[in-house]
Amino acid sequence: MEKIFYTSIQNNPIIAAIHDIDNLDSAINTDCEIIFLLTGNIFNLRDVVEKIKSKDKEVYIHVDLLEGFSRDLIALKYIHENIRPSGIITTKLNLVKIAKEMDLFTIQRLFILDSQALETGIKSIHMAKPNAVEILPGIMPKIIKKVYNETNIPVIAGGLIQDKEDVIESLKAGAIGISSSCKDIWNL
């Protein structure tokens, strides 16, 4: 699983982030090889994931944002065994640990709002050891560099990425990928 993620991100570092199912067709018809699914519910999740995978795209589900699922071991086990995403995204340290035990590719999402959130985030990365970290907002090159240097975990920049310059600056700072819900970014 790790190899597939890193190969896909090397081929195209832009990740289409889907907040609204209405944007799904637009995302799967881009050159993006990875889709971050930031929406879904107990009724549509399987169909959405199958549609994404049918287009040879990797799909990572943000389990904290799903409707109709609890955020616990049983829900994660059900998603892993029955929905079969490429991996998960979560802000929850306990879910990162559980997913890693299930051998699921995990992306820990961090909201860096201030220096305390940064330090707490770095500590949680050391404890959980996710496969990758997504930092929001992603327009902070110094913070991207600091998180990677202190954890040696690959960093994805997300949030507030609005143009090609934001993409280039984040990649120069050491991000391996850029997640964005901005359709203009998907086609760079």
Disulfide bonds with the S-S distance in Angstrom:
none
